[in-house]
Amino acid sequence: DTRIADAPQPAALSWQSLAESGRLARALDRESADAPHVRKLRLTLEPKAEPHTLRLKMPCDCGSCIVKAQMKAGASCLVLVWNEEKQKCSLRLKELADAAPSEGPPAPAAGVA
């Protein structure tokens, strides 16, 4: 009896290495002054041929929050939504650069409850 839950989880990506390489940054163009507690991060990766799940260590106060996001086949950009009113900790935004709006169609937002 093989269960999906028993499948190995992909390793969590390091936000530091993604930020240093310019692949993770704040998505200020997606944030609203009316909701300062909702932060958005833009993640840009190499597209994969198959749908897959990403696990990303977040740049948060506790350092142990991991977000899972579903990536569609061929997708290269994702906007992560972090609601500081619902999360147990806040993002360390000073450690992230501000991302310029991406070109092309808007990336789907991945909500984090």
PyMOL commands that set and color helices and strands:
alter all, ss='L'
color gray80, all
select helices_A, chain A and resi 4-6+15-20+28-30+93-95
alter helices_A, ss='H'
color red, helices_A
select strands_A, chain A and resi 24-26+38-44+52-57+66-71+77-83+109-112
alter strands_A, ss='S'
color yellow, strands_A
deselect
rebuild
show_as cartoon
